[in-house]
Amino acid sequence: MKKTDEDLLLDVRGLEPPEPLERVLDMLAVLVPGQRIRMLIDRQPHPLYGILDKNNFRYQVDTLADYRYEILIWHKD
């Protein structure tokens, strides 16, 4: 993925479901090609992965040292 713009930070740590999912879906609606969402969350958002797969997005999940997750999301090329 060619990164052309700044990442959009979405920190949803500590929020109860379904708020993290609702917030990332709102951000996906305004994400432009070349931008990425950097989502910080304290649990694996498994329902999100299916939504991303079905809607032409790619993602990368990294486990952070504090057992939280960083998920990078971008448009498929």
mmCIF file of the N, C-alpha and C atoms, coordinates in Angstrom:
data_MODEL
# 
_entry.id   MODEL 
# 
loop_
_atom_site.group_PDB 
_atom_site.id 
_atom_site.type_symbol 
_atom_site.label_atom_id 
_atom_site.label_alt_id 
_atom_site.label_comp_id 
_atom_site.label_asym_id 
_atom_site.label_entity_id 
_atom_site.label_seq_id 
_atom_site.pdbx_PDB_ins_code 
_atom_site.Cartn_x 
_atom_site.Cartn_y 
_atom_site.Cartn_z 
_atom_site.occupancy 
_atom_site.B_iso_or_equiv 
_atom_site.pdbx_formal_charge 
_atom_site.auth_seq_id 
_atom_site.auth_comp_id 
_atom_site.auth_asym_id 
_atom_site.auth_atom_id 
_atom_site.pdbx_PDB_model_num 
ATOM 1   N N  . MET A 1 1  ? 0.845   -1.181  0.000  1.00 0.00 ? 1  MET A N  1 
ATOM 2   C CA . MET A 1 1  ? 0.000   0.000   0.000  1.00 0.00 ? 1  MET A CA 1 
ATOM 3   C C  . MET A 1 1  ? 0.881   1.231   0.000  1.00 0.00 ? 1  MET A C  1 
ATOM 4   N N  . LYS A 1 2  ? 0.557   2.133   -0.839 1.00 0.00 ? 2  LYS A N  1 
ATOM 5   C CA . LYS A 1 2  ? 1.293   3.387   -0.937 1.00 0.00 ? 2  LYS A CA 1 
ATOM 6   C C  . LYS A 1 2  ? 0.665   4.392   0.015  1.00 0.00 ? 2  LYS A C  1 
ATOM 7   N N  . LYS A 1 3  ? 1.404   4.807   1.026  1.00 0.00 ? 3  LYS A N  1 
ATOM 8   C CA . LYS A 1 3  ? 0.875   5.751   2.012  1.00 0.00 ? 3  LYS A CA 1 
ATOM 9   C C  . LYS A 1 3  ? 1.130   7.168   1.527  1.00 0.00 ? 3  LYS A C  1 
ATOM 10  N N  . THR A 1 4  ? 0.037   7.921   1.279  1.00 0.00 ? 4  THR A N  1 
ATOM 11  C CA . THR A 1 4  ? 0.199   9.276   0.765  1.00 0.00 ? 4  THR A CA 1 
ATOM 12  C C  . THR A 1 4  ? -0.288  10.334  1.748  1.00 0.00 ? 4  THR A C  1 
ATOM 13  N N  . ASP A 1 5  ? -1.096  9.991   2.677  1.00 0.00 ? 5  ASP A N  1 
ATOM 14  C CA . ASP A 1 5  ? -1.637  10.944  3.650  1.00 0.00 ? 5  ASP A CA 1 
ATOM 15  C C  . ASP A 1 5  ? -1.352  10.445  5.065  1.00 0.00 ? 5  ASP A C  1 
ATOM 16  N N  . GLU A 1 6  ? -1.587  11.305  6.017  1.00 0.00 ? 6  GLU A N  1 
ATOM 17  C CA . GLU A 1 6  ? -1.407  10.925  7.415  1.00 0.00 ? 6  GLU A CA 1 
ATOM 18  C C  . GLU A 1 6  ? -2.419  9.859   7.822  1.00 0.00 ? 6  GLU A C  1 
ATOM 19  N N  . ASP A 1 7  ? -1.983  8.955   8.697  1.00 0.00 ? 7  ASP A N  1 
ATOM 20  C CA . ASP A 1 7  ? -2.910  7.971   9.262  1.00 0.00 ? 7  ASP A CA 1 
ATOM 21  C C  . ASP A 1 7  ? -3.960  8.693   10.101 1.00 0.00 ? 7  ASP A C  1 
ATOM 22  N N  . LEU A 1 8  ? -5.157  8.161   10.094 1.00 0.00 ? 8  LEU A N  1 
ATOM 23  C CA . LEU A 1 8  ? -6.221  8.653   10.959 1.00 0.00 ? 8  LEU A CA 1 
ATOM 24  C C  . LEU A 1 8  ? -6.203  7.803   12.219 1.00 0.00 ? 8  LEU A C  1 
ATOM 25  N N  . LEU A 1 9  ? -6.025  8.410   13.366 1.00 0.00 ? 9  LEU A N  1 
ATOM 26  C CA . LEU A 1 9  ? -5.960  7.676   14.621 1.00 0.00 ? 9  LEU A CA 1 
ATOM 27  C C  . LEU A 1 9  ? -7.357  7.508   15.193 1.00 0.00 ? 9  LEU A C  1 
ATOM 28  N N  . LEU A 1 10 ? -7.676  6.267   15.559 1.00 0.00 ? 10 LEU A N  1 
ATOM 29  C CA . LEU A 1 10 ? -8.948  5.960   16.200 1.00 0.00 ? 10 LEU A CA 1 
ATOM 30  C C  . LEU A 1 10 ? -8.642  5.145   17.450 1.00 0.00 ? 10 LEU A C  1 
ATOM 31  N N  . ASP A 1 11 ? -8.709  5.785   18.592 1.00 0.00 ? 11 ASP A N  1 
ATOM 32  C CA . ASP A 1 11 ? -8.423  5.127   19.871 1.00 0.00 ? 11 ASP A CA 1 
ATOM 33  C C  . ASP A 1 11 ? -9.747  4.798   20.545 1.00 0.00 ? 11 ASP A C  1 
ATOM 34  N N  . VAL A 1 12 ? -10.105 3.525   20.531 1.00 0.00 ? 12 VAL A N  1 
ATOM 35  C CA . VAL A 1 12 ? -11.378 3.096   21.125 1.00 0.00 ? 12 VAL A CA 1 
ATOM 36  C C  . VAL A 1 12 ? -11.144 2.200   22.342 1.00 0.00 ? 12 VAL A C  1 
ATOM 37  N N  . ARG A 1 13 ? -9.949  2.272   22.901 1.00 0.00 ? 13 ARG A N  1 
ATOM 38  C CA . ARG A 1 13 ? -9.649  1.467   24.097 1.00 0.00 ? 13 ARG A CA 1 
ATOM 39  C C  . ARG A 1 13 ? -10.554 1.911   25.234 1.00 0.00 ? 13 ARG A C  1 
ATOM 40  N N  . GLY A 1 14 ? -11.106 0.928   25.922 1.00 0.00 ? 14 GLY A N  1 
ATOM 41  C CA . GLY A 1 14 ? -11.958 1.210   27.071 1.00 0.00 ? 14 GLY A CA 1 
ATOM 42  C C  . GLY A 1 14 ? -13.427 1.410   26.739 1.00 0.00 ? 14 GLY A C  1 
ATOM 43  N N  . LEU A 1 15 ? -13.766 1.500   25.467 1.00 0.00 ? 15 LEU A N  1 
ATOM 44  C CA . LEU A 1 15 ? -15.175 1.674   25.096 1.00 0.00 ? 15 LEU A CA 1 
ATOM 45  C C  . LEU A 1 15 ? -15.872 0.321   25.040 1.00 0.00 ? 15 LEU A C  1 
ATOM 46  N N  . GLU A 1 16 ? -17.125 0.311   25.409 1.00 0.00 ? 16 GLU A N  1 
ATOM 47  C CA . GLU A 1 16 ? -17.916 -0.930  25.391 1.00 0.00 ? 16 GLU A CA 1 
ATOM 48  C C  . GLU A 1 16 ? -18.546 -1.132  24.020 1.00 0.00 ? 16 GLU A C  1 
ATOM 49  N N  . PRO A 1 17 ? -18.685 -2.413  23.601 1.00 0.00 ? 17 PRO A N  1 
ATOM 50  C CA . PRO A 1 17 ? -19.369 -2.690  22.337 1.00 0.00 ? 17 PRO A CA 1 
ATOM 51  C C  . PRO A 1 17 ? -20.809 -2.175  22.396 1.00 0.00 ? 17 PRO A C  1 
ATOM 52  N N  . PRO A 1 18 ? -21.346 -1.716  21.317 1.00 0.00 ? 18 PRO A N  1 
ATOM 53  C CA . PRO A 1 18 ? -20.826 -1.734  19.948 1.00 0.00 ? 18 PRO A CA 1 
ATOM 54  C C  . PRO A 1 18 ? -20.121 -0.446  19.544 1.00 0.00 ? 18 PRO A C  1 
ATOM 55  N N  . GLU A 1 19 ? -19.803 0.432   20.493 1.00 0.00 ? 19 GLU A N  1 
ATOM 56  C CA . GLU A 1 19 ? -19.247 1.735   20.149 1.00 0.00 ? 19 GLU A CA 1 
ATOM 57  C C  . GLU A 1 19 ? -17.959 1.670   19.322 1.00 0.00 ? 19 GLU A C  1 
ATOM 58  N N  . PRO A 1 20 ? -16.989 0.787   19.635 1.00 0.00 ? 20 PRO A N  1 
ATOM 59  C CA . PRO A 1 20 ? -15.790 0.740   18.787 1.00 0.00 ? 20 PRO A CA 1 
ATOM 60  C C  . PRO A 1 20 ? -16.119 0.421   17.324 1.00 0.00 ? 20 PRO A C  1 
ATOM 61  N N  . LEU A 1 21 ? -17.013 -0.528  17.100 1.00 0.00 ? 21 LEU A N  1 
ATOM 62  C CA . LEU A 1 21 ? -17.401 -0.891  15.741 1.00 0.00 ? 21 LEU A CA 1 
ATOM 63  C C  . LEU A 1 21 ? -18.113 0.269   15.051 1.00 0.00 ? 21 LEU A C  1 
ATOM 64  N N  . GLU A 1 22 ? -19.010 0.932   15.753 1.00 0.00 ? 22 GLU A N  1 
ATOM 65  C CA . GLU A 1 22 ? -19.722 2.066   15.168 1.00 0.00 ? 22 GLU A CA 1 
ATOM 66  C C  . GLU A 1 22 ? -18.754 3.181   14.773 1.00 0.00 ? 22 GLU A C  1 
ATOM 67  N N  . ARG A 1 23 ? -17.784 3.440   15.610 1.00 0.00 ? 23 ARG A N  1 
ATOM 68  C CA . ARG A 1 23 ? -16.819 4.521   15.321 1.00 0.00 ? 23 ARG A CA 1 
ATOM 69  C C  . ARG A 1 23 ? -15.942 4.195   14.115 1.00 0.00 ? 23 ARG A C  1 
ATOM 70  N N  . VAL A 1 24 ? -15.469 2.945   14.032 1.00 0.00 ? 24 VAL A N  1 
ATOM 71  C CA . VAL A 1 24 ? -14.622 2.604   12.894 1.00 0.00 ? 24 VAL A CA 1 
ATOM 72  C C  . VAL A 1 24 ? -15.444 2.585   11.600 1.00 0.00 ? 24 VAL A C  1 
ATOM 73  N N  . LEU A 1 25 ? -16.687 2.169   11.654 1.00 0.00 ? 25 LEU A N  1 
ATOM 74  C CA . LEU A 1 25 ? -17.527 2.195   10.451 1.00 0.00 ? 25 LEU A CA 1 
ATOM 75  C C  . LEU A 1 25 ? -17.757 3.624   9.982  1.00 0.00 ? 25 LEU A C  1 
ATOM 76  N N  . ASP A 1 26 ? -17.938 4.551   10.910 1.00 0.00 ? 26 ASP A N  1 
ATOM 77  C CA . ASP A 1 26 ? -18.072 5.970   10.545 1.00 0.00 ? 26 ASP A CA 1 
ATOM 78  C C  . ASP A 1 26 ? -16.803 6.471   9.850  1.00 0.00 ? 26 ASP A C  1 
ATOM 79  N N  . MET A 1 27 ? -15.654 6.062   10.359 1.00 0.00 ? 27 MET A N  1 
ATOM 80  C CA . MET A 1 27 ? -14.390 6.502   9.774  1.00 0.00 ? 27 MET A CA 1 
ATOM 81  C C  . MET A 1 27 ? -14.154 5.870   8.401  1.00 0.00 ? 27 MET A C  1 
ATOM 82  N N  . LEU A 1 28 ? -14.558 4.620   8.239  1.00 0.00 ? 28 LEU A N  1 
ATOM 83  C CA . LEU A 1 28 ? -14.396 3.963   6.939  1.00 0.00 ? 28 LEU A CA 1 
ATOM 84  C C  . LEU A 1 28 ? -15.162 4.705   5.850  1.00 0.00 ? 28 LEU A C  1 
ATOM 85  N N  . ALA A 1 29 ? -16.284 5.303   6.218  1.00 0.00 ? 29 ALA A N  1 
ATOM 86  C CA . ALA A 1 29 ? -17.117 6.010   5.249  1.00 0.00 ? 29 ALA A CA 1 
ATOM 87  C C  . ALA A 1 29 ? -16.418 7.235   4.670  1.00 0.00 ? 29 ALA A C  1 
ATOM 88  N N  . VAL A 1 30 ? -15.432 7.788   5.373  1.00 0.00 ? 30 VAL A N  1 
ATOM 89  C CA . VAL A 1 30 ? -14.743 8.992   4.894  1.00 0.00 ? 30 VAL A CA 1 
ATOM 90  C C  . VAL A 1 30 ? -13.278 8.723   4.532  1.00 0.00 ? 30 VAL A C  1 
ATOM 91  N N  . LEU A 1 31 ? -12.851 7.483   4.622  1.00 0.00 ? 31 LEU A N  1 
ATOM 92  C CA . LEU A 1 31 ? -11.469 7.127   4.310  1.00 0.00 ? 31 LEU A CA 1 
ATOM 93  C C  . LEU A 1 31 ? -11.236 7.219   2.802  1.00 0.00 ? 31 LEU A C  1 
ATOM 94  N N  . VAL A 1 32 ? -10.207 7.942   2.416  1.00 0.00 ? 32 VAL A N  1 
ATOM 95  C CA . VAL A 1 32 ? -9.893  8.081   0.993  1.00 0.00 ? 32 VAL A CA 1 
ATOM 96  C C  . VAL A 1 32 ? -8.722  7.168   0.639  1.00 0.00 ? 32 VAL A C  1 
ATOM 97  N N  . PRO A 1 33 ? -8.633  6.765   -0.623 1.00 0.00 ? 33 PRO A N  1 
ATOM 98  C CA . PRO A 1 33 ? -7.483  5.939   -1.034 1.00 0.00 ? 33 PRO A CA 1 
ATOM 99  C C  . PRO A 1 33 ? -6.173  6.633   -0.670 1.00 0.00 ? 33 PRO A C  1 
ATOM 100 N N  . GLY A 1 34 ? -5.245  5.863   -0.138 1.00 0.00 ? 34 GLY A N  1 
ATOM 101 C CA . GLY A 1 34 ? -3.973  6.404   0.310  1.00 0.00 ? 34 GLY A CA 1 
ATOM 102 C C  . GLY A 1 34 ? -3.930  6.702   1.789  1.00 0.00 ? 34 GLY A C  1 
ATOM 103 N N  . GLN A 1 35 ? -5.087  6.799   2.427  1.00 0.00 ? 35 GLN A N  1 
ATOM 104 C CA . GLN A 1 35 ? -5.145  7.008   3.876  1.00 0.00 ? 35 GLN A CA 1 
ATOM 105 C C  . GLN A 1 35 ? -5.293  5.657   4.566  1.00 0.00 ? 35 GLN A C  1 
ATOM 106 N N  . ARG A 1 36 ? -4.892  5.628   5.830  1.00 0.00 ? 36 ARG A N  1 
ATOM 107 C CA . ARG A 1 36 ? -5.097  4.445   6.662  1.00 0.00 ? 36 ARG A CA 1 
ATOM 108 C C  . ARG A 1 36 ? -5.720  4.875   7.974  1.00 0.00 ? 36 ARG A C  1 
ATOM 109 N N  . ILE A 1 37 ? -6.474  3.969   8.547  1.00 0.00 ? 37 ILE A N  1 
ATOM 110 C CA . ILE A 1 37 ? -6.966  4.146   9.909  1.00 0.00 ? 37 ILE A CA 1 
ATOM 111 C C  . ILE A 1 37 ? -6.034  3.341   10.806 1.00 0.00 ? 37 ILE A C  1 
ATOM 112 N N  . ARG A 1 38 ? -5.556  3.970   11.863 1.00 0.00 ? 38 ARG A N  1 
ATOM 113 C CA . ARG A 1 38 ? -4.772  3.265   12.882 1.00 0.00 ? 38 ARG A CA 1 
ATOM 114 C C  . ARG A 1 38 ? -5.665  3.164   14.107 1.00 0.00 ? 38 ARG A C  1 
ATOM 115 N N  . MET A 1 39 ? -6.244  1.992   14.279 1.00 0.00 ? 39 MET A N  1 
ATOM 116 C CA . MET A 1 39 ? -7.220  1.747   15.345 1.00 0.00 ? 39 MET A CA 1 
ATOM 117 C C  . MET A 1 39 ? -6.521  1.093   16.533 1.00 0.00 ? 39 MET A C  1 
ATOM 118 N N  . LEU A 1 40 ? -6.689  1.672   17.722 1.00 0.00 ? 40 LEU A N  1 
ATOM 119 C CA . LEU A 1 40 ? -6.167  1.100   18.957 1.00 0.00 ? 40 LEU A CA 1 
ATOM 120 C C  . LEU A 1 40 ? -7.356  0.574   19.745 1.00 0.00 ? 40 LEU A C  1 
ATOM 121 N N  . ILE A 1 41 ? -7.291  -0.689  20.122 1.00 0.00 ? 41 ILE A N  1 
ATOM 122 C CA . ILE A 1 41 ? -8.430  -1.331  20.783 1.00 0.00 ? 41 ILE A CA 1 
ATOM 123 C C  . ILE A 1 41 ? -7.909  -2.363  21.777 1.00 0.00 ? 41 ILE A C  1 
ATOM 124 N N  . ASP A 1 42 ? -8.700  -2.654  22.787 1.00 0.00 ? 42 ASP A N  1 
ATOM 125 C CA . ASP A 1 42 ? -8.235  -3.572  23.833 1.00 0.00 ? 42 ASP A CA 1 
ATOM 126 C C  . ASP A 1 42 ? -8.785  -4.989  23.710 1.00 0.00 ? 42 ASP A C  1 
ATOM 127 N N  . ARG A 1 43 ? -9.334  -5.327  22.557 1.00 0.00 ? 43 ARG A N  1 
ATOM 128 C CA . ARG A 1 43 ? -9.782  -6.703  22.287 1.00 0.00 ? 43 ARG A CA 1 
ATOM 129 C C  . ARG A 1 43 ? -9.835  -6.892  20.776 1.00 0.00 ? 43 ARG A C  1 
ATOM 130 N N  . GLN A 1 44 ? -9.820  -8.138  20.346 1.00 0.00 ? 44 GLN A N  1 
ATOM 131 C CA . GLN A 1 44 ? -9.919  -8.427  18.912 1.00 0.00 ? 44 GLN A CA 1 
ATOM 132 C C  . GLN A 1 44 ? -11.346 -8.136  18.435 1.00 0.00 ? 44 GLN A C  1 
ATOM 133 N N  . PRO A 1 45 ? -11.528 -7.261  17.454 1.00 0.00 ? 45 PRO A N  1 
ATOM 134 C CA . PRO A 1 45 ? -12.864 -6.956  16.937 1.00 0.00 ? 45 PRO A CA 1 
ATOM 135 C C  . PRO A 1 45 ? -13.236 -7.913  15.793 1.00 0.00 ? 45 PRO A C  1 
ATOM 136 N N  . HIS A 1 46 ? -13.462 -9.161  16.115 1.00 0.00 ? 46 HIS A N  1 
ATOM 137 C CA . HIS A 1 46 ? -13.689 -10.178 15.089 1.00 0.00 ? 46 HIS A CA 1 
ATOM 138 C C  . HIS A 1 46 ? -14.800 -9.827  14.095 1.00 0.00 ? 46 HIS A C  1 
ATOM 139 N N  . PRO A 1 47 ? -15.937 -9.269  14.500 1.00 0.00 ? 47 PRO A N  1 
ATOM 140 C CA . PRO A 1 47 ? -16.958 -8.908  13.498 1.00 0.00 ? 47 PRO A CA 1 
ATOM 141 C C  . PRO A 1 47 ? -16.443 -7.891  12.471 1.00 0.00 ? 47 PRO A C  1 
ATOM 142 N N  . LEU A 1 48 ? -15.535 -7.030  12.869 1.00 0.00 ? 48 LEU A N  1 
ATOM 143 C CA . LEU A 1 48 ? -14.995 -6.023  11.961 1.00 0.00 ? 48 LEU A CA 1 
ATOM 144 C C  . LEU A 1 48 ? -14.249 -6.666  10.799 1.00 0.00 ? 48 LEU A C  1 
ATOM 145 N N  . TYR A 1 49 ? -13.526 -7.733  11.044 1.00 0.00 ? 49 TYR A N  1 
ATOM 146 C CA . TYR A 1 49 ? -12.712 -8.347  9.994  1.00 0.00 ? 49 TYR A CA 1 
ATOM 147 C C  . TYR A 1 49 ? -13.572 -8.821  8.822  1.00 0.00 ? 49 TYR A C  1 
ATOM 148 N N  . GLY A 1 50 ? -14.714 -9.405  9.091  1.00 0.00 ? 50 GLY A N  1 
ATOM 149 C CA . GLY A 1 50 ? -15.617 -9.832  8.018  1.00 0.00 ? 50 GLY A CA 1 
ATOM 150 C C  . GLY A 1 50 ? -16.165 -8.650  7.238  1.00 0.00 ? 50 GLY A C  1 
ATOM 151 N N  . ILE A 1 51 ? -16.475 -7.581  7.943  1.00 0.00 ? 51 ILE A N  1 
ATOM 152 C CA . ILE A 1 51 ? -16.973 -6.365  7.284  1.00 0.00 ? 51 ILE A CA 1 
ATOM 153 C C  . ILE A 1 51 ? -15.907 -5.796  6.360  1.00 0.00 ? 51 ILE A C  1 
ATOM 154 N N  . LEU A 1 52 ? -14.674 -5.757  6.830  1.00 0.00 ? 52 LEU A N  1 
ATOM 155 C CA . LEU A 1 52 ? -13.582 -5.234  6.011  1.00 0.00 ? 52 LEU A CA 1 
ATOM 156 C C  . LEU A 1 52 ? -13.362 -6.102  4.775  1.00 0.00 ? 52 LEU A C  1 
ATOM 157 N N  . ASP A 1 53 ? -13.368 -7.414  4.952  1.00 0.00 ? 53 ASP A N  1 
ATOM 158 C CA . ASP A 1 53 ? -13.174 -8.333  3.824  1.00 0.00 ? 53 ASP A CA 1 
ATOM 159 C C  . ASP A 1 53 ? -14.251 -8.156  2.761  1.00 0.00 ? 53 ASP A C  1 
ATOM 160 N N  . LYS A 1 54 ? -15.481 -7.963  3.180  1.00 0.00 ? 54 LYS A N  1 
ATOM 161 C CA . LYS A 1 54 ? -16.604 -7.840  2.240  1.00 0.00 ? 54 LYS A CA 1 
ATOM 162 C C  . LYS A 1 54 ? -16.679 -6.476  1.563  1.00 0.00 ? 54 LYS A C  1 
ATOM 163 N N  . ASN A 1 55 ? -15.977 -5.479  2.095  1.00 0.00 ? 55 ASN A N  1 
ATOM 164 C CA . ASN A 1 55 ? -16.116 -4.113  1.595  1.00 0.00 ? 55 ASN A CA 1 
ATOM 165 C C  . ASN A 1 55 ? -14.830 -3.530  1.025  1.00 0.00 ? 55 ASN A C  1 
ATOM 166 N N  . ASN A 1 56 ? -13.963 -4.396  0.517  1.00 0.00 ? 56 ASN A N  1 
ATOM 167 C CA . ASN A 1 56 ? -12.793 -3.955  -0.233 1.00 0.00 ? 56 ASN A CA 1 
ATOM 168 C C  . ASN A 1 56 ? -11.749 -3.205  0.603  1.00 0.00 ? 56 ASN A C  1 
ATOM 169 N N  . PHE A 1 57 ? -11.555 -3.663  1.842  1.00 0.00 ? 57 PHE A N  1 
ATOM 170 C CA . PHE A 1 57 ? -10.521 -3.100  2.701  1.00 0.00 ? 57 PHE A CA 1 
ATOM 171 C C  . PHE A 1 57 ? -9.498  -4.171  3.053  1.00 0.00 ? 57 PHE A C  1 
ATOM 172 N N  . ARG A 1 58 ? -8.283  -3.733  3.304  1.00 0.00 ? 58 ARG A N  1 
ATOM 173 C CA . ARG A 1 58 ? -7.225  -4.603  3.818  1.00 0.00 ? 58 ARG A CA 1 
ATOM 174 C C  . ARG A 1 58 ? -6.935  -4.161  5.252  1.00 0.00 ? 58 ARG A C  1 
ATOM 175 N N  . TYR A 1 59 ? -6.346  -5.061  6.019  1.00 0.00 ? 59 TYR A N  1 
ATOM 176 C CA . TYR A 1 59 ? -5.998  -4.704  7.390  1.00 0.00 ? 59 TYR A CA 1 
ATOM 177 C C  . TYR A 1 59 ? -4.815  -5.523  7.868  1.00 0.00 ? 59 TYR A C  1 
ATOM 178 N N  . GLN A 1 60 ? -4.143  -4.986  8.856  1.00 0.00 ? 60 GLN A N  1 
ATOM 179 C CA . GLN A 1 60 ? -3.015  -5.647  9.503  1.00 0.00 ? 60 GLN A CA 1 
ATOM 180 C C  . GLN A 1 60 ? -3.209  -5.498  11.004 1.00 0.00 ? 60 GLN A C  1 
ATOM 181 N N  . VAL A 1 61 ? -3.092  -6.599  11.719 1.00 0.00 ? 61 VAL A N  1 
ATOM 182 C CA . VAL A 1 61 ? -3.298  -6.591  13.167 1.00 0.00 ? 61 VAL A CA 1 
ATOM 183 C C  . VAL A 1 61 ? -1.973  -6.863  13.869 1.00 0.00 ? 61 VAL A C  1 
ATOM 184 N N  . ASP A 1 62 ? -1.636  -6.001  14.821 1.00 0.00 ? 62 ASP A N  1 
ATOM 185 C CA . ASP A 1 62 ? -0.443  -6.201  15.646 1.00 0.00 ? 62 ASP A CA 1 
ATOM 186 C C  . ASP A 1 62 ? -0.853  -6.195  17.109 1.00 0.00 ? 62 ASP A C  1 
ATOM 187 N N  . THR A 1 63 ? -0.293  -7.127  17.874 1.00 0.00 ? 63 THR A N  1 
ATOM 188 C CA . THR A 1 63 ? -0.519  -7.157  19.311 1.00 0.00 ? 63 THR A CA 1 
ATOM 189 C C  . THR A 1 63 ? 0.537   -6.284  19.974 1.00 0.00 ? 63 THR A C  1 
ATOM 190 N N  . LEU A 1 64 ? 0.091   -5.355  20.786 1.00 0.00 ? 64 LEU A N  1 
ATOM 191 C CA . LEU A 1 64 ? 1.004   -4.456  21.487 1.00 0.00 ? 64 LEU A CA 1 
ATOM 192 C C  . LEU A 1 64 ? 1.465   -5.094  22.792 1.00 0.00 ? 64 LEU A C  1 
ATOM 193 N N  . ALA A 1 65 ? 2.484   -4.533  23.392 1.00 0.00 ? 65 ALA A N  1 
ATOM 194 C CA . ALA A 1 65 ? 3.078   -5.097  24.609 1.00 0.00 ? 65 ALA A CA 1 
ATOM 195 C C  . ALA A 1 65 ? 2.097   -5.173  25.768 1.00 0.00 ? 65 ALA A C  1 
ATOM 196 N N  . ASP A 1 66 ? 1.107   -4.292  25.788 1.00 0.00 ? 66 ASP A N  1 
ATOM 197 C CA . ASP A 1 66 ? 0.154   -4.274  26.901 1.00 0.00 ? 66 ASP A CA 1 
ATOM 198 C C  . ASP A 1 66 ? -1.098  -5.114  26.616 1.00 0.00 ? 66 ASP A C  1 
ATOM 199 N N  . TYR A 1 67 ? -0.975  -6.076  25.698 1.00 0.00 ? 67 TYR A N  1 
ATOM 200 C CA . TYR A 1 67 ? -2.064  -6.986  25.325 1.00 0.00 ? 67 TYR A CA 1 
ATOM 201 C C  . TYR A 1 67 ? -3.236  -6.256  24.690 1.00 0.00 ? 67 TYR A C  1 
ATOM 202 N N  . ARG A 1 68 ? -2.955  -5.158  24.075 1.00 0.00 ? 68 ARG A N  1 
ATOM 203 C CA . ARG A 1 68 ? -3.948  -4.441  23.292 1.00 0.00 ? 68 ARG A CA 1 
ATOM 204 C C  . ARG A 1 68 ? -3.571  -4.604  21.836 1.00 0.00 ? 68 ARG A C  1 
ATOM 205 N N  . TYR A 1 69 ? -4.403  -4.093  20.953 1.00 0.00 ? 69 TYR A N  1 
ATOM 206 C CA . TYR A 1 69 ? -4.203  -4.321  19.531 1.00 0.00 ? 69 TYR A CA 1 
ATOM 207 C C  . TYR A 1 69 ? -4.144  -3.015  18.761 1.00 0.00 ? 69 TYR A C  1 
ATOM 208 N N  . GLU A 1 70 ? -3.313  -3.011  17.728 1.00 0.00 ? 70 GLU A N  1 
ATOM 209 C CA . GLU A 1 70 ? -3.265  -1.918  16.765 1.00 0.00 ? 70 GLU A CA 1 
ATOM 210 C C  . GLU A 1 70 ? -3.661  -2.526  15.425 1.00 0.00 ? 70 GLU A C  1 
ATOM 211 N N  . ILE A 1 71 ? -4.677  -1.949  14.813 1.00 0.00 ? 71 ILE A N  1 
ATOM 212 C CA . ILE A 1 71 ? -5.174  -2.454  13.541 1.00 0.00 ? 71 ILE A CA 1 
ATOM 213 C C  . ILE A 1 71 ? -5.048  -1.343  12.508 1.00 0.00 ? 71 ILE A C  1 
ATOM 214 N N  . LEU A 1 72 ? -4.283  -1.592  11.460 1.00 0.00 ? 72 LEU A N  1 
ATOM 215 C CA . LEU A 1 72 ? -4.168  -0.665  10.348 1.00 0.00 ? 72 LEU A CA 1 
ATOM 216 C C  . LEU A 1 72 ? -5.164  -1.094  9.286  1.00 0.00 ? 72 LEU A C  1 
ATOM 217 N N  . ILE A 1 73 ? -5.946  -0.152  8.769  1.00 0.00 ? 73 ILE A N  1 
ATOM 218 C CA . ILE A 1 73 ? -6.990  -0.442  7.798  1.00 0.00 ? 73 ILE A CA 1 
ATOM 219 C C  . ILE A 1 73 ? -6.811  0.504   6.615  1.00 0.00 ? 73 ILE A C  1 
ATOM 220 N N  . TRP A 1 74 ? -6.893  -0.036  5.399  1.00 0.00 ? 74 TRP A N  1 
ATOM 221 C CA . TRP A 1 74 ? -6.786  0.786   4.197  1.00 0.00 ? 74 TRP A CA 1 
ATOM 222 C C  . TRP A 1 74 ? -7.563  0.137   3.055  1.00 0.00 ? 74 TRP A C  1 
ATOM 223 N N  . HIS A 1 75 ? -7.805  0.921   2.010  1.00 0.00 ? 75 HIS A N  1 
ATOM 224 C CA . HIS A 1 75 ? -8.495  0.414   0.824  1.00 0.00 ? 75 HIS A CA 1 
ATOM 225 C C  . HIS A 1 75 ? -7.605  -0.572  0.092  1.00 0.00 ? 75 HIS A C  1 
ATOM 226 N N  . LYS A 1 76 ? -8.207  -1.622  -0.448 1.00 0.00 ? 76 LYS A N  1 
ATOM 227 C CA . LYS A 1 76 ? -7.445  -2.523  -1.313 1.00 0.00 ? 76 LYS A CA 1 
ATOM 228 C C  . LYS A 1 76 ? -7.047  -1.758  -2.561 1.00 0.00 ? 76 LYS A C  1 
ATOM 229 N N  . ASP A 1 77 ? -5.865  -2.022  -3.067 1.00 0.00 ? 77 ASP A N  1 
ATOM 230 C CA . ASP A 1 77 ? -5.377  -1.343  -4.281 1.00 0.00 ? 77 ASP A CA 1 
ATOM 231 C C  . ASP A 1 77 ? -6.103  -1.844  -5.513 1.00 0.00 ? 77 ASP A C  1 
# 
